[in-house]
Amino acid sequence: MFAAVRFQVDADASPGLLPRLLQPFARRDLVPDDLQAVHADGVLTVGIGMVAMPIEMVHLVEGNLRQVVGVRRVCRL
């Protein structure tokens, strides 16, 4: 089974943050369908979406995103 998923991540802006956020996807051979990033006042807000993510991986990826250094908040939309 698959689910449409979009994660919104707020993190301290730093060089290398975007690759660290994509690592949980790459480890599982997943390619996001959508990636948006906005930098304001030292905070990088990143939206990462997939049209069809295997449902058993949603919680794993979300947990990995929460563990990335500098991440302040992760929301699943």
N, C-alpha and C positions, 0 to 999 in steps of 0.2 A: 504494500500500500504506500501511497505517496501523499504528501501534503504541500500546499502552497505556503511558504514561510517567508517572513521578512523580519530580520533582526535590526533593531536600532541600537547603536552603541554610542555612548558618550565617554570620551576618554581624554586624558591629558595629551595635547598635541605634541608629538615627538617624531623625529625622523625614524623610519622603520616601523611605525605603528601599523600602517596598512598591511604590509606583508605578514606581521604577526597576527592580524585579524583574519587573514585569508588562510593561514596555516591549518586551522581545524578542518576547513573544507578540503584543502589539498591532501591532507593525510588520509581522507576517506574517498579520494578520487571524485570529489564533487566540484562542479564548476558553477559558481553563482551566475544567475541570469541578469542580475542588476547590482550595481555598486555605485553609491553616491557618497560623497564626502564634502562636508562644509566645515571650514575653520573659522572660529570667531572667539575672540577673547581667551585664547589659550586652550580652548576646548575643540576637539575634533568630533563632530557628529557624523557617524557613518551608518548608512543603510545598506544592508546586504540582503538580497532577495533571491529566492529560488521558486520557480513555478512548480516543480515536482521533486521534493526532497524525500528520500525514504523515511517513513515515519519513525522508524526505530533510531534514526540518527539525529532527530531534531533536538532531543534533550542532551545528547552527547555534545553536539556542536555548541549549544547554548551554554553548557557548563564550561566548555573549553574557552569560549569567549569571555566568560566572567573571570577566568584565571589569568588573562593577558595583563601584563604589567601596565599600569596606568589607566585601566578601565574603571570608570566610575559607576556606570549603569548599563544594563542590557535589558532591552524590552523586546518581547516577541509580539509583532503586530499581526 
